[in-house]
Amino acid sequence: MTPETYRKTVNLTTVIASAAFAGGGLLILVSYGIRWLGMDSLVWRAGFWDEFLNFALTIIPLNLVTLVGLVLSVRLDWQNRAARRLWMWAVRLYFANALFTLGYFIPQNILLILDSYTASEASTVRATWLGLHVIRVAIALAVPVFALLAVFERSERAAT
């Protein structure tokens, strides 16, 4: 594999994985989220673990592939200041989303899985969780945008 083929493979994998991760977050928001808001709190709490586990088995690998791809892409374009700047924005957004997830969403998911809330508390948690998830999806959608901008920046510089 030539260095340029490797770069294109890494960049393409990064863009696709980050877009799929963002799409997964959007799927949770519009499909599960709408359904969750309409469910009785006790029914929702009872089914949360199964839905969470099924989705986590898909989304976590995409998140990890995105991280590896971002690190490799930054490394490959380190000498190109403009592309590096765009890759670093994607990395910062990735880590902002990861911190948001680790600081709020994972603890809330654990509390939901452990059935730590009453029905009324679970209803409030569900609404807050989904509301904050909008921000998380917006951040996740920005990652592939910055990755694509970095790829295009690199392509434009290589063409001239």
C-alpha positions in Angstrom: 0.0 0.0 0.0 1.4 3.4 -1.0 1.6 6.2 1.5 -1.2 8.1 -0.3 -3.4 5.0 -0.4 -2.9 4.6 3.3 -3.7 8.2 3.9 -6.9 8.0 1.9 -7.9 4.8 3.6 -7.4 6.3 7.1 -9.2 9.5 6.2 -12.1 7.7 4.6 -12.4 5.3 7.6 -12.3 8.3 10.0 -15.0 10.3 8.1 -17.3 7.2 7.7 -16.9 6.1 11.3 -17.5 9.6 12.8 -20.5 10.1 10.5 -21.9 6.7 11.5 -21.4 7.5 15.2 -23.2 10.9 14.7 -25.9 9.1 12.8 -26.3 6.7 15.6 -26.8 9.5 18.1 -29.3 11.1 15.7 -31.1 7.8 15.5 -31.4 7.6 19.3 -32.7 11.1 19.4 -35.4 10.8 16.7 -36.5 7.2 17.0 -35.8 6.0 20.5 -36.2 9.5 21.9 -39.7 10.1 20.5 -40.8 6.6 21.6 -39.3 7.1 25.0 -41.1 10.4 25.6 -44.4 8.7 24.9 -43.9 5.7 27.1 -45.0 5.2 30.7 -42.0 5.8 33.0 -42.2 2.3 34.5 -42.3 0.6 31.1 -39.4 2.7 29.9 -37.3 2.0 32.9 -37.9 -1.7 32.6 -36.8 -1.8 29.0 -33.9 0.6 29.2 -31.1 -1.9 29.8 -31.9 -4.1 26.7 -32.1 -1.1 24.4 -29.0 0.5 25.9 -27.0 -2.7 25.5 -28.1 -3.4 22.0 -27.2 0.1 20.9 -23.9 0.3 22.8 -22.6 -2.8 21.1 -22.9 -0.9 17.8 -22.0 2.6 18.8 -18.9 1.9 21.0 -16.9 0.3 18.2 -17.7 3.2 15.9 -16.5 5.6 18.5 -13.2 3.8 19.0 -12.6 3.5 15.2 -13.2 7.3 15.0 -10.7 8.0 17.8 -8.0 5.8 16.1 -8.8 7.4 12.7 -8.5 10.9 14.1 -5.2 10.2 15.8 -3.8 8.7 12.7 -5.1 11.4 10.4 -3.6 14.2 12.6 -0.3 12.3 12.6 -0.4 11.9 8.8 -1.2 15.6 8.2 0.9 17.1 11.0 3.2 19.0 8.5 0.2 20.6 6.8 -0.7 23.4 9.1 -4.2 24.1 7.7 -5.2 20.5 7.6 -3.7 19.8 11.0 -5.8 22.7 12.5 -9.0 21.2 11.0 -8.1 17.7 12.3 -7.4 19.2 15.7 -10.8 20.8 15.8 -12.3 17.4 15.0 -10.2 15.9 17.8 -11.3 18.6 20.3 -15.0 18.0 19.4 -14.5 14.3 19.8 -13.0 14.7 23.3 -15.7 17.3 24.3 -18.3 14.7 23.3 -16.5 12.0 25.2 -16.2 14.1 28.4 -19.9 15.0 28.1 -20.7 11.3 27.7 -18.5 10.2 30.6 -19.5 13.0 32.9 -23.3 12.9 32.4 -24.6 10.2 30.2 -22.8 7.2 31.4 -23.5 7.9 35.1 -27.2 8.5 34.2 -27.3 5.3 32.2 -25.9 3.4 35.2 -28.4 4.9 37.5 -31.2 4.0 35.1 -29.9 0.5 34.7 -29.7 0.1 38.4 -33.3 1.3 38.6 -32.3 4.1 41.0 -35.2 6.4 40.2 -38.9 6.6 41.1 -41.3 6.8 38.2 -41.6 10.6 38.4 -37.8 11.0 38.8 -37.2 8.7 35.8 -39.6 10.9 33.7 -37.6 14.0 34.6 -34.3 12.2 33.9 -35.6 10.9 30.6 -36.5 14.4 29.4 -33.2 16.0 30.6 -31.2 13.1 29.1 -32.9 13.6 25.7 -32.6 17.4 25.8 -28.9 17.2 26.5 -28.5 14.5 23.9 -29.4 17.1 21.3 -26.2 18.9 22.2 -24.2 15.7 22.1 -25.6 14.9 18.6 -24.7 18.4 17.3 -21.1 18.0 18.6 -20.9 14.5 17.0 -22.2 15.8 13.7 -19.5 18.5 13.7 -16.7 15.9 13.9 -17.1 14.4 10.3 -17.7 17.9 9.0 -14.3 19.0 10.3 -12.7 15.8 9.1 -14.1 16.3 5.6 -12.8 19.9 5.6 -9.4 18.6 6.6 -9.4 16.0 3.8 -10.5 18.7 1.3 -7.8 21.1 2.5 -5.2 18.4 2.1 -6.5 17.5 -1.4 -6.5 21.2 -2.5 -2.9 21.6 -1.3 -1.8 18.4 -3.0 -3.4 19.5 -6.2 -1.5 22.8 -6.3 
